[in-house]
């Protein structure tokens, strides 16, 4: 049986900058915060992200959490 150990986590804010004047497609800017505690709960990250986004000139579009995990076989499995 496989086990996933989370080794790192990143919090990313996607900010809406406006629409492209030619295509009309939305334009987004990204702010990433590395070395987020892997034990952080979604509620904690949401609170932090909302606080940070209030300091931005651009409006918040979405909040993302990106986790990286290491896969291995579980101990004691054959």
Secondary structure as GFF3:
##gff-version 3
##sequence-region A 1 78
A	DSSP	beta_strand	2	19	.	.	.	ID=ss1
A	DSSP	beta_strand	26	33	.	.	.	ID=ss2
A	DSSP	alpha_helix	42	53	.	.	.	ID=ss3
A	DSSP	beta_strand	59	73	.	.	.	ID=ss4
###
